[in-house]
Amino acid sequence: MKYETGRGRTALCYEIRCFGPDLLIHISGGSDHLGAVSAAAGGSVTTQVFLGHEEKCLTEPLAKALSEDFPGNVVVSAGVHLDQIRKEEIAVILAANEAAAGRIITLLEREEREFRED
């Protein structure tokens, strides 16, 4: 499942996979890669940031928020790279990521309802 937000340089794509009660989400934007990975359960988060990357500000809050609403493990990876990114673009990306948790929860709940109805 995919959730996309934003336009142009600040567009983000969330690729979402469910493995039973567990979630795996990858956030991409600009030049896709792996910059950070956060794993969470019950609101407790562990993060690995790769050398020279800043994506922890995307992975940690999303993993924490989702792990507080879902019973399983949550893993969020991110790779967002924009050449010569401006402070305003960073603010837009961070705001979109903050809103993403609620939207992803809604998408997953809707998919679960549709699955049970079939």
Secondary structure as UniProt FT lines:
FT   STRAND          2..5
FT   HELIX           8..10
FT   STRAND          12..19
FT   TURN            20..21
FT   STRAND          22..30
FT   STRAND          36..41
FT   TURN            42..43
FT   STRAND          44..49
FT   TURN            51..52
FT   HELIX           56..69
FT   STRAND          74..81
FT   TURN            83..84
FT   HELIX           87..117
//
